C-alpha cells in the first residue's frame, strides 16, 4: 500500500510516518529529509534547492520526482511505503501514479488550525547530529539548550523561522489543498483530527489503515 500523509507544515506528518513505518513495516519516504540532507552535504541538488527552501518555496517537481522514484524502486519499498511531503500538488499526485500506478493507496490528512501550526513551528528546534526534534517552552528560548539524546547544541531550521512559516502555510493552502478533493474523488481520502496527543492521532490513523488493509485482503 502507498500511504500518503497530507497536512500543513507542523501538523506532525513526520512523527506519524515513523510510527506507521514501525507498526506496518512501510518505509518512510520524506522529501524534506532527503532535500535537507542534500543541502547539508552540499550535493549538486542541495546547492540548487538551498535558497528555495530557505525562502519557504517549493522545490521543482522534476527534482523531487526523481528523488522519490529512486526511493520507491528500492527493495524495502516493495510491499508499501509512506510518503511524507509528497505529493504536494496535483501534478505530483499524477506523477507518483505514473511511477507506481497499480498500488492501492490511502491519503490521510492531519488537520490542524493555522494558529496551532504557527505556535508549533516557532517552538521547534532540531539536533543537527541525530535529527531529534525538541519543542522549547517559549519561542526563541534556545541559548544553552542541548539535544536530550546526544547533547549537541540545538538549532532552528531556516524553514521554521516565523517569516518563512507564514510563506510555507500560504504555499500549502494554495497548492496542496486541492489534493483533498482529488483523493476524495478516488475514495482514498480521510481527514484525521491532529489536535490530540501523538498516540491519539496515531490511533486514528491506524483505524483507517487497518480498515483499508483488511478491505484489500478480503477483496472488497
Secondary structure, DSSP 8 states (H G I E B T S, - for coil): -EEEEE--TTSSHHHHHHHHHHHH--EEEEHHHHHHHHHHHT-HHHHHHHHHHHTT----HHHHHHHHHHHHTSGGGTT-EEEES---SHHHHHHHHHHSTTS-EEEEEEE--HHHHHHHHHTEEEETTT--EEE-SSTT--TT-B-TTT--BEE--GGGSHHHHHHHHHHIIIIITHHHHHHHTTT-EEEEE-SS-HHHHHHHHHHHHHHHHHHHHHT-
